[in-house]
């Protein structure tokens, strides 16, 4: 059943100044990185996770990221930043947030349920954003009561080191929100690229295309993973090769994106067997210690 749009959302005023209180749904590597970025920019941040253990793990991830920023001299006393961090297991705690960024796994039904659950708790003028790297923003917006207040903020891993955020416009997104989102990205010290909703947007579509071809080359014995990556790093000045990047992102994440792109854009994005086999063996990249490279 399609939600009934809330007319009050069309009267919302969106400011390019960062919201005071920001929520993040999901405290994994990406969610913790997003929380870290908003903390360093001066926001109060709430991270909500599925249970107490996951919430505490999210707190530890954010604390570690802030501590590393302090070690590098990016920030001063980390305690001053962490005093503005809270974790919870309750969606209702999102109620005072002016912006909530969803960062749950790339599973359609999970995304929809999570976004709807958060939206129910927010004020009519609050903004709901998704960190999805490939799923249809227009399709997700259609499941919401206030689709005009919904936008994509696609952060990149690792968030503290990345200077890019992809701002993705659903068909229902208000133009004023796009302008505000640009301002938020700038306030975070990052650069925005704005793209219209399309499968894989710009970054995932191009990045996955290169990575899948690199995997096929390994599968065919063209060259080793290390040499293929070196060719792109040294020859094309990529900071990291496509296979090492896949290990960092997660092979399971890349597989999910590739399957979605193959379904929506055609067989040219069909995942190679080597990717399916590695995921089936639990070789998911850096997070498991083994992917196309050994991270142990």
C-alpha positions in Angstrom: 0.0 0.0 0.0 1.4 3.4 -1.0 1.7 5.8 1.9 -0.4 9.0 1.8 1.9 12.0 1.3 2.0 14.5 4.1 1.1 17.9 2.8 3.1 19.6 5.7 6.3 18.3 4.2 5.9 20.5 1.1 6.1 23.5 3.4 9.4 22.5 5.0 12.3 24.9 4.7 15.6 23.3 4.0 18.8 25.1 5.1 22.3 24.4 3.8 23.6 24.8 7.4 24.2 21.4 9.0 21.4 20.2 11.2 22.1 20.4 14.9 20.9 16.8 15.6 21.6 14.1 13.2 20.6 10.4 13.4 22.3 7.4 11.8 20.4 4.1 11.4 23.0 1.3 11.4 26.4 1.4 13.1 28.5 -0.9 11.0 31.6 0.4 9.2 29.7 2.8 7.0 27.3 4.0 9.7 30.1 4.6 12.2 32.0 6.5 9.5 29.0 8.7 8.8 28.4 9.3 12.5 32.1 10.2 12.8 31.9 12.8 10.0 28.9 14.6 11.5 30.5 14.6 15.0 33.6 16.2 13.6 31.5 18.8 11.9 29.9 19.8 15.2 26.6 17.9 15.2 25.0 16.0 18.0 24.7 12.4 16.7 22.5 9.5 17.6 23.3 6.0 16.2 20.5 3.4 16.4 21.2 -0.3 16.1 19.1 -3.5 16.2 20.1 -4.6 19.8 22.3 -3.6 22.7 25.4 -5.5 21.6 25.3 -4.0 18.2 24.7 -0.5 19.6 27.7 -0.9 21.9 29.8 -2.1 19.0 28.8 0.9 17.0 29.8 3.2 19.9 33.3 1.5 20.0 33.7 2.0 16.2 32.9 5.7 16.4 35.1 6.2 19.5 38.0 4.5 17.6 37.5 6.7 14.6 37.4 9.9 16.6 40.5 8.8 18.6 42.4 8.2 15.3 41.4 11.6 14.1 42.8 13.1 17.3 46.1 11.1 16.9 46.4 12.6 13.4 45.9 16.1 14.7 42.6 16.5 12.9 40.7 17.2 16.1 41.6 18.2 19.6 40.3 16.5 22.7 38.3 13.5 21.5 36.2 13.5 24.6 34.6 16.8 23.6 33.4 15.2 20.4 32.3 11.9 21.9 30.2 13.8 24.5 27.8 14.6 21.6 27.4 10.9 20.6 24.6 8.7 21.8 23.6 5.1 20.8 20.2 3.5 21.1 18.1 0.5 20.0 14.9 2.5 19.7 13.6 4.2 16.6 11.5 6.6 18.8 14.8 8.3 19.9 15.1 9.7 16.3 12.1 11.9 17.0 14.1 15.2 17.6 16.5 14.6 14.7 16.4 17.1 11.8 18.2 14.6 9.5 18.5 10.8 9.7 20.8 8.9 7.4 19.9 5.2 6.8 22.9 2.9 6.5 21.6 -0.7 6.7 22.6 -3.5 4.3 21.6 -3.3 0.6 18.5 -5.5 0.9 15.3 -3.9 -0.6 12.8 -5.1 2.0 15.1 -4.2 4.9 15.7 -0.7 3.4 12.0 -0.1 3.0 11.0 -1.3 6.4 13.8 0.6 8.0 13.1 3.9 6.2 9.3 3.6 7.0 10.1 2.9 10.6 12.3 5.9 11.0 10.0 8.2 9.0 7.1 7.4 11.4 9.1 9.0 14.2 10.2 12.2 12.5 8.7 15.6 12.3 7.1 16.7 9.0 10.0 19.0 8.1 12.8 16.5 8.9 14.9 15.0 6.2 15.4 11.3 5.6 18.4 10.2 3.6 19.6 6.8 2.4 23.3 5.8 2.0 22.3 3.1 -0.6 25.0 2.6 -3.2 22.7 1.3 -6.0 19.0 0.8 -5.1 16.4 3.0 -6.8 15.9 6.1 -4.8 12.6 6.8 -6.7 11.4 3.4 -5.8 12.3 3.8 -2.1 10.7 7.3 -2.0 7.4 5.8 -3.4 7.2 3.7 -0.2 7.3 6.8 2.1 4.7 9.2 3.3 6.9 12.2 2.7 8.9 11.4 -0.4 9.7 15.1 -1.1 11.9 15.0 2.0 13.9 12.0 0.9 17.3 12.1 -0.7 20.4 10.0 -1.3 23.6 10.7 0.6 26.0 8.0 -0.7 29.1 8.2 1.5 32.3 6.3 0.5 34.3 3.8 2.5 36.4 4.6 4.4 34.3 7.7 5.2 37.0 9.6 7.2 39.5 9.4 4.3 37.0 9.9 1.4 36.3 13.4 0.1 33.3 12.4 -2.0 29.6 12.2 -1.3 27.2 11.3 -4.1 23.9 13.3 -3.7 21.2 11.2 -5.4 17.9 12.8 -6.5 14.8 10.8 -6.5 12.0 11.9 -8.9 10.0 13.1 -5.8 12.9 15.0 -4.1 12.3 18.7 -3.7 14.9 20.9 -5.5 15.4 22.9 -2.4 16.5 19.8 -0.6 19.2 19.2 -3.2 20.6 22.6 -2.7 20.6 22.1 1.1 22.3 18.7 0.7 25.1 20.3 -1.3 25.7 22.7 1.6 25.8 19.9 4.2 28.4 18.0 2.1 30.5 21.1 1.9 30.2 21.6 5.7 31.4 18.1 6.2 34.6 19.0 4.3 33.7 16.9 1.3 32.7 17.4 -2.3 29.3 16.6 -3.7 28.5 15.1 -7.1 24.8 15.3 -7.9 23.2 12.5 -10.0 19.7 11.7 -11.0 18.3 8.4 -9.8 19.5 5.5 -12.1 20.7 1.9 -11.3 24.1 2.2 -9.6 24.0 6.0 -9.9 27.4 7.2 -11.3 30.0 5.9 -8.9 28.8 2.3 -8.2 28.0 1.7 -11.8 31.4 2.7 -13.1 33.3 1.2 -10.1 31.6 -2.1 -10.3 32.0 -2.3 -14.1 35.8 -2.0 -13.7 35.9 -4.4 -10.7 33.9 -7.1 -12.5 36.2 -7.0 -15.5 39.2 -7.2 -13.2 37.7 -10.3 -11.6 37.1 -11.9 -15.0 40.8 -11.2 -15.9 41.9 -13.1 -12.7 39.4 -15.9 -13.5 40.8 -16.2 -17.0 44.4 -16.2 -15.8 45.3 -12.9 -17.6 47.3 -11.6 -14.6 47.4 -11.8 -10.9 45.1 -9.6 -8.7 48.2 -7.6 -7.6 49.4 -6.9 -11.1 45.9 -5.9 -12.4 45.6 -3.5 -9.5 49.1 -2.1 -10.1 48.2 -1.5 -13.7 45.3 0.7 -12.7 47.2 2.5 -9.9 50.4 3.2 -11.8 48.9 3.5 -15.3 45.7 5.3 -14.6 46.5 6.9 -11.2 43.7 5.2 -9.3 44.6 5.6 -5.6 43.6 1.9 -5.1 43.1 -0.9 -7.6 39.7 -2.3 -8.4 40.3 -5.6 -6.6 41.7 -4.1 -3.4 38.8 -1.7 -3.4 36.4 -4.6 -3.7 38.1 -6.2 -0.7 37.6 -3.0 1.3 34.0 -2.5 0.2 33.2 -6.2 0.8 32.8 -8.9 -1.8 29.3 -9.6 -0.6 28.4 -6.0 -1.0 29.8 -6.0 -4.5 28.0 -9.2 -5.4 24.7 -7.7 -4.3 25.2 -4.5 -6.3 26.3 -6.5 -9.4 23.2 -8.7 -9.2 21.0 -5.7 -9.0 22.7 -4.0 -11.9 22.5 -7.2 -14.0 18.8 -7.3 -13.3 18.2 -3.7 -14.2 20.8 -2.9 -16.8 21.6 -6.3 -18.4 24.0 -9.2 -18.5 27.1 -7.0 -18.9 26.9 -6.6 -15.1 26.5 -10.4 -14.4 28.8 -11.4 -11.5 31.6 -13.7 -12.5 31.8 -17.1 -10.9 35.0 -16.3 -9.0 33.1 -13.6 -7.1 30.2 -16.0 -6.3 32.6 -18.7 -5.2 34.6 -16.4 -2.9 31.4 -15.1 -1.2 30.1 -18.7 -0.8 33.4 -19.5 1.0 33.1 -16.5 3.3 36.0 -14.7 1.6 34.4 -11.3 1.9 37.6 -9.1 1.9 39.2 -7.1 4.6 36.4 -7.7 7.1 37.0 -11.5 7.1 40.8 -11.4 6.4 40.7 -12.8 2.9 39.3 -11.7 -0.4 41.3 -11.2 -3.5 44.1 -10.3 -1.1 45.2 -11.6 2.2 44.4 -9.1 5.0 45.4 -11.3 7.9 
